[in-house]
Amino acid sequence: MAGTRNNKKKESSAAGKAGADSNTGDVWVVIEHEGDLAARVSWELMGEARRLAADLGTQPAAVVLGDGENSGQLAEQAISYGAAIVYIAAHAALSPFTAEPQSRALAGLVGKYSPGIILLGATTRGRDLASAVATDLETGLTADCTSLEIDPGTKLLRQTRPAFGGNIMATIISPGHLPQMATVRPGVFPIAKADAGATGKVVTYRPRLAAVQPVRRLHYLPELEDEASLQGADVIVSGGRGMHQARNFSLLEDLARELGGVVGASRGAVDAGWVSARRQVGQTGQTVRPVLYVAVGISGAIQHLAGMQQADIVLAINNDPTAPIFNIADFGIVGDLFEVVPALITEIKKRKDGAGAGIVFDRVVAEQTRKEAAK
Ligand SMILES: Cc1cc2nc3c(=O)[nH]c(=O)nc-3n(C[C@H](O)[C@H](O)[C@H](O)COP(=O)(O)OP(=O)(O)OC[C@H]3O[C@@H](n4cnc5c(N)ncnc54)[C@H](O)[C@@H]3O)c2cc1C
């Protein structure tokens, strides 16, 4: 193990020296994948990398770490999402994912090509890998960013994230340390538009890694369905403490079914034990950006808003006209949810039978059509 650490240190200092000369290296995105399937957040970050690289006058690049099996396919996809260069690190020890060899391979790539910025998804794997690499490279890492900007004067990456329980937004910089590293939660940025005709350069790198690694993956549980369903959903119907009991969530299941959506929840409802934590939306839950978000019996605490205010349309149902959720809602219904939700379900069913859609659902259809056309 001592030998391993020493090698890593050598790579780190090489990276540090190369990077310390300038803040304007390329902007890299580490493509998280399982086999040939990339995590959606990687493509969300690719769009962001393009924007940041344009501001820096450098290039957006992607990094694919794996055994080489699906790397070519993933590289093509990365180029279609805007990568000008794709670095493929191929070694049998890089698949399946474990943090140790992947962090060594990434640190090696950094030492050789000196990026200015590295972005990873704030997923279980992304967090694991990012913290290991940042430690090896002795550089700064800002977790769970919600916005990234280039400072026009210093060219440093301004990394903004909620702090102190979400009561303030902190902007963090990492002067004197390169690369600047950040993780971003899935759903914070819109997915970049793919261009099948885009071209880019592919660079293959063969890391020197031990064939046998100290950590082995014995079993793999794919992403939990609850999380996956919230992430990709066009319509989310979320319930809060105003639902009063677990069994009342069946009302929201009915509404979600009529709207072709899925059920989410506030932390209030999760803490009460009514809904699985995997359905929680907000700062310590998931960040979602559906076309329609229906907040039912949710007050609109800042930590909840942090996870859903990127929705195209927000409909709030609450019996308190002063509830903060109404400040960000596009449509609000003040009333008892136990009367409003059944009435909504009846109305939607009626309109589906030919009476024409209402104003909220007209806008939902228009947004869905716009998004489809933009794909
Ligand atoms: C560090 C930290 C992280 C957090 N992360 C999250 C997070 O990720 N997600 C999150 O949601 N929260 C989070 N919270 C908690 C957050 O601050 C709030 O406590 C929580 O969002 C409140 O949940 P709620 O809106 O369901 O409950 P409440 O604030 O109790 O609101 C219930 C609402 O229901 C309405 N209501 C009651 N009965 C009815 C009825 N019959 N008809 C209609 N309306 C009714 C009430 O008027 C009220 O507005 C976090 C807090 C901290 C400190």
PDBQT file of the ligand as one rigid body, heavy atoms in Angstrom, charges set to zero:
ROOT
HETATM    1  C1  LIG A 401     -30.630  21.141   6.637  1.00  0.00    +0.000 C 
HETATM    2  C2  LIG A 401     -32.051  20.977   6.228  1.00  0.00    +0.000 A 
HETATM    3  C3  LIG A 401     -32.341  20.311   5.064  1.00  0.00    +0.000 A 
HETATM    4  C4  LIG A 401     -33.670  20.135   4.656  1.00  0.00    +0.000 A 
HETATM    5  N1  LIG A 401     -33.941  19.501   3.465  1.00  0.00    +0.000 NA
HETATM    6  C5  LIG A 401     -35.215  19.417   3.050  1.00  0.00    +0.000 A 
HETATM    7  C6  LIG A 401     -35.533  18.812   1.794  1.00  0.00    +0.000 A 
HETATM    8  O1  LIG A 401     -34.666  18.290   1.081  1.00  0.00    +0.000 OA
HETATM    9  N2  LIG A 401     -36.810  18.794   1.408  1.00  0.00    +0.000 N 
HETATM   10  C7  LIG A 401     -37.830  19.339   2.149  1.00  0.00    +0.000 A 
HETATM   11  O2  LIG A 401     -38.985  19.278   1.737  1.00  0.00    +0.000 OA
HETATM   12  N3  LIG A 401     -37.558  19.893   3.361  1.00  0.00    +0.000 NA
HETATM   13  C8  LIG A 401     -36.294  19.929   3.822  1.00  0.00    +0.000 A 
HETATM   14  N4  LIG A 401     -36.041  20.460   5.040  1.00  0.00    +0.000 N 
HETATM   15  C9  LIG A 401     -37.187  20.761   5.937  1.00  0.00    +0.000 C 
HETATM   16  C10 LIG A 401     -37.892  22.060   5.619  1.00  0.00    +0.000 C 
HETATM   17  O3  LIG A 401     -37.243  23.112   6.327  1.00  0.00    +0.000 OA
HETATM   18  C11 LIG A 401     -39.366  21.993   6.086  1.00  0.00    +0.000 C 
HETATM   19  O4  LIG A 401     -39.417  21.663   7.437  1.00  0.00    +0.000 OA
HETATM   20  C12 LIG A 401     -40.186  20.970   5.293  1.00  0.00    +0.000 C 
HETATM   21  O5  LIG A 401     -40.036  21.175   3.904  1.00  0.00    +0.000 OA
HETATM   22  C13 LIG A 401     -41.655  21.133   5.670  1.00  0.00    +0.000 C 
HETATM   23  O6  LIG A 401     -42.422  20.154   5.049  1.00  0.00    +0.000 OA
HETATM   24  P1  LIG A 401     -43.938  20.469   4.671  1.00  0.00    +0.000 P 
HETATM   25  O7  LIG A 401     -44.038  21.665   3.800  1.00  0.00    +0.000 OA
HETATM   26  O8  LIG A 401     -44.520  19.203   4.191  1.00  0.00    +0.000 OA
HETATM   27  O9  LIG A 401     -44.580  20.734   6.125  1.00  0.00    +0.000 OA
HETATM   28  P2  LIG A 401     -45.140  22.051   6.753  1.00  0.00    +0.000 P 
HETATM   29  O10 LIG A 401     -44.159  23.137   6.711  1.00  0.00    +0.000 OA
HETATM   30  O11 LIG A 401     -45.683  21.645   8.072  1.00  0.00    +0.000 OA
HETATM   31  O12 LIG A 401     -46.337  22.465   5.791  1.00  0.00    +0.000 OA
HETATM   32  C14 LIG A 401     -47.541  21.770   5.683  1.00  0.00    +0.000 C 
HETATM   33  C15 LIG A 401     -48.453  22.622   4.828  1.00  0.00    +0.000 C 
HETATM   34  O13 LIG A 401     -49.668  21.915   4.618  1.00  0.00    +0.000 OA
HETATM   35  C16 LIG A 401     -50.725  22.834   4.634  1.00  0.00    +0.000 C 
HETATM   36  N5  LIG A 401     -51.947  22.092   4.963  1.00  0.00    +0.000 N 
HETATM   37  C17 LIG A 401     -52.275  21.461   6.132  1.00  0.00    +0.000 A 
HETATM   38  N6  LIG A 401     -53.470  20.848   6.026  1.00  0.00    +0.000 NA
HETATM   39  C18 LIG A 401     -53.930  21.114   4.779  1.00  0.00    +0.000 A 
HETATM   40  C19 LIG A 401     -55.099  20.756   4.093  1.00  0.00    +0.000 A 
HETATM   41  N7  LIG A 401     -56.059  19.987   4.636  1.00  0.00    +0.000 N 
HETATM   42  N8  LIG A 401     -55.264  21.218   2.827  1.00  0.00    +0.000 NA
HETATM   43  C20 LIG A 401     -54.311  21.982   2.239  1.00  0.00    +0.000 A 
HETATM   44  N9  LIG A 401     -53.181  22.339   2.851  1.00  0.00    +0.000 NA
HETATM   45  C21 LIG A 401     -52.978  21.898   4.099  1.00  0.00    +0.000 A 
HETATM   46  C22 LIG A 401     -50.344  23.850   5.693  1.00  0.00    +0.000 C 
HETATM   47  O14 LIG A 401     -51.007  25.088   5.489  1.00  0.00    +0.000 OA
HETATM   48  C23 LIG A 401     -48.845  23.950   5.476  1.00  0.00    +0.000 C 
HETATM   49  O15 LIG A 401     -48.529  25.021   4.610  1.00  0.00    +0.000 OA
HETATM   50  C24 LIG A 401     -34.737  20.642   5.458  1.00  0.00    +0.000 A 
HETATM   51  C25 LIG A 401     -34.423  21.317   6.647  1.00  0.00    +0.000 A 
HETATM   52  C26 LIG A 401     -33.116  21.476   7.033  1.00  0.00    +0.000 A 
HETATM   53  C27 LIG A 401     -32.813  22.216   8.306  1.00  0.00    +0.000 C 
ENDROOT
TORSDOF 0
